Amino acid sequence: MNKTFLLFPIFFLLFSCHQKSFQEQIDDVRDEYSKQAEIQNKQVLSWEKIIDSINILADTNQILAIKRLDTLIKFDTALTSEKLSDLHFIKGDIYYNVDSFTKAIDEFSFAAQRIHFESPKILAANAGAYTKLKQYDTALNELKQAADINYDYYWNIGNFYEIVRQKDSALLNYKRLYVHDTIVYNYCETRIRELKKNKPIFLDKLIYKDRERPVLLMHGMK
């Protein structure tokens, strides 16, 4: 009976000696988070490297770039829906740049189908292709949907009205943004000044401000 009684405090002391302090536990969490962040960042940078290489290739050989995209879409089973959407979008952009506007719309549609939300970037890209096909009603509808989601796309609505030579409507949309924030939307001032000239030079296509790809990296905990 006495032996059993003495074992308990001894066991308790041994357990207490091996139990980590609160600070040690915090340090373990930080280390684990940092390891996961490093893995995640490598994956992100690896993917961006693939995208950059395709974009560089598309500058000189669009056919080869499209073939590479098709290979990734068809055979890379590890790709997420978001990455597949990215690839279809890039493919659509290549078709747009070589004046294959119907094919561009098809690819932008595939990009939209891969994700589970309405993307203003895809809507605006579609609008650019529809504008080139002179399907103006459809183009404007796409742009209005994009602007409903993201205010920035009133810029592209202004572009659209320049293309169809409705100067007052173009000015209205540029001023709408510029008055809202003269710093964020300072690029609208250039178009406002141009359109106020007696003989302005109108845009002939949508000018996109959404083509920069933000690279979001994780940082270790301090």
C-alpha positions in Angstrom: 0.0 0.0 0.0 2.8 2.4 0.9 4.7 1.6 -2.3 1.7 2.4 -4.4 1.3 5.6 -2.6 4.9 6.7 -3.2 4.8 5.9 -6.9 2.2 8.6 -7.6 4.3 11.7 -6.6 7.4 10.2 -8.3 5.4 9.7 -11.6 4.0 13.2 -11.3 7.5 14.7 -10.8 8.8 12.8 -13.8 5.9 13.9 -16.0 6.4 17.5 -14.9 10.0 17.5 -15.8 9.3 16.4 -19.3 6.3 18.7 -19.9 7.2 21.6 -22.1 6.8 25.2 -20.8 4.3 27.5 -22.4 7.1 29.4 -24.2 8.5 26.1 -25.6 5.1 25.2 -26.9 4.8 28.7 -28.5 8.2 28.2 -30.1 7.1 24.8 -31.5 4.1 26.4 -33.1 6.2 29.1 -34.6 8.7 26.6 -36.0 5.9 24.5 -37.5 4.2 27.6 -39.0 7.5 28.7 -40.5 8.0 25.3 -42.1 4.6 25.3 -43.6 5.1 28.9 -44.8 8.3 27.8 -46.6 6.6 24.9 -48.3 3.7 27.1 -49.4 6.0 29.8 -50.7 8.0 27.4 -52.8 4.7 26.1 -54.3 3.5 29.6 -55.1 6.8 30.7 -56.6 7.1 27.5 -58.6 3.6 28.2 -60.1 4.4 31.8 -60.9 7.6 30.7 -62.6 5.5 28.4 -64.9 3.1 31.3 -65.7 5.9 33.7 -66.4 7.6 31.2 -68.8 4.3 30.8 -70.7 3.8 34.5 -71.0 7.3 35.0 -72.2 6.9 32.3 -74.8 3.6 33.8 -75.9 5.4 37.0 -76.8 7.3 35.2 -79.6 5.5 32.0 -80.3 1.7 32.0 -79.6 1.1 28.6 -81.1 3.8 26.9 -78.9 2.5 28.7 -75.8 -1.1 27.5 -76.5 0.3 23.9 -77.0 2.0 24.1 -73.6 -1.2 25.4 -72.0 -3.2 22.6 -73.5 -0.7 20.0 -72.2 -0.9 21.4 -68.7 -4.7 21.6 -68.7 -5.1 18.0 -70.1 -2.4 16.1 -68.2 -1.5 17.9 -64.9 -4.0 16.2 -62.6 -2.6 18.0 -59.6 -3.9 21.4 -60.7 -6.6 23.1 -58.6 -9.7 24.7 -60.2 -8.2 28.1 -59.6 -5.0 27.2 -61.5 -7.0 25.7 -64.4 -9.0 28.9 -64.5 -5.7 30.8 -64.7 -4.5 28.7 -67.6 -7.7 29.1 -69.6 -7.6 32.8 -69.0 -4.1 33.1 -70.3 -5.0 31.0 -73.3 -7.9 33.4 -73.9 -5.7 36.4 -73.7 -3.3 34.9 -76.3 -6.2 34.3 -78.7 -7.4 37.9 -78.1 -3.9 39.3 -78.9 -3.9 37.4 -82.2 -7.4 38.6 -83.1 -9.1 35.2 -82.6 -11.9 36.8 -80.6 -14.4 34.0 -80.7 -11.8 31.5 -79.4 -10.8 34.0 -76.7 -14.4 34.2 -75.5 -14.6 30.3 -75.4 -11.5 30.2 -73.2 -12.7 33.0 -70.9 -15.9 31.0 -70.5 -13.9 27.9 -69.6 -12.0 30.0 -67.0 -15.2 31.2 -65.5 -16.6 27.7 -65.3 -13.6 26.5 -63.3 -14.3 28.8 -60.3 -17.3 29.2 -58.1 -17.6 33.0 -58.1 -18.2 35.7 -60.7 -14.9 37.2 -61.7 -14.9 40.9 -62.8 -11.6 40.2 -64.5 -13.1 37.5 -66.7 -16.2 39.6 -67.4 -14.1 42.5 -68.6 -11.9 40.2 -70.7 -15.1 38.8 -72.4 -16.2 42.4 -73.0 -13.0 43.2 -74.8 -13.5 40.4 -77.2 -17.2 41.2 -77.7 -16.3 44.8 -78.4 -13.8 43.7 -81.1 -16.6 41.6 -82.6 -18.8 44.7 -82.5 -21.3 42.9 -80.2 -21.6 46.1 -78.2 -24.7 45.4 -76.2 -23.2 42.1 -74.9 -19.9 43.9 -74.2 -21.5 46.7 -72.2 -23.6 44.2 -70.2 -20.5 42.3 -69.2 -18.7 45.5 -68.2 -21.6 46.6 -66.1 -21.6 43.3 -64.3 -17.9 43.7 -63.6 -18.4 47.2 -62.3 -21.1 46.0 -60.0 -18.6 43.6 -58.4 -15.6 45.9 -58.5 -15.9 49.7 -58.8 -12.5 49.9 -60.7 -14.2 48.6 -63.8 -16.0 51.8 -64.5 -12.7 52.6 -66.1 -13.3 50.0 -68.7 -16.9 51.3 -69.2 -15.3 54.6 -70.0 -13.0 52.9 -72.5 -16.0 51.3 -74.1 -17.9 54.6 -74.6 -14.7 56.0 -76.2 -14.7 53.1 -78.6 -18.3 53.7 -79.7 -17.6 57.5 -79.7 -20.0 58.5 -76.9 -17.6 61.1 -75.5 -20.0 62.4 -72.8 -20.7 58.9 -71.4 -17.0 58.2 -71.4 -16.2 61.4 -69.5 -19.0 60.6 -67.0 -17.5 57.3 -66.1 -13.9 58.6 -65.8 -15.1 61.5 -63.6 -17.1 59.1 -61.5 -13.9 57.3 -60.6 -11.6 60.4 -60.4 -13.9 62.3 -58.1 -14.2 59.2 -55.9 -10.5 59.1 -55.3 -8.1 61.4 -57.2 -5.0 59.4 -56.1 -6.2 55.8 -56.7 -7.8 56.7 -60.0 -5.3 59.4 -61.1 -5.0 57.6 -64.5 -8.5 58.8 -65.4 -7.2 62.3 -65.5 -5.3 61.6 -68.7 -8.4 60.4 -70.5 -10.5 63.3 -69.2 -8.0 65.9 -70.5 -7.8 64.1 -73.9 -11.6 63.9 -74.3 -12.0 67.6 -73.5 -10.0 68.5 -76.6 -11.7 69.7 -79.7 -10.5 66.7 -81.6 -9.7 64.0 -79.1 -7.9 60.8 -80.0 -10.3 58.0 -78.9 -9.3 54.6 -77.7 -10.0 51.7 -80.0 -9.9 48.9 -77.4 -10.3 48.3 -73.6 -7.2 49.1 -71.6 -6.9 46.7 -68.7 -5.6 47.6 -65.3 -6.0 44.1 -63.9 -3.3 42.2 -65.6 -0.7 42.4 -62.8 -0.6 39.2 -60.9 -0.1 39.7 -57.1 2.2 37.1 -55.5 1.1 36.5 -51.9 3.8 34.9 -49.8 3.5 33.7 -46.2 5.8 34.9 -43.5 7.0 33.0 -40.5 5.8 34.0 -37.1 8.1 36.2 -35.0 
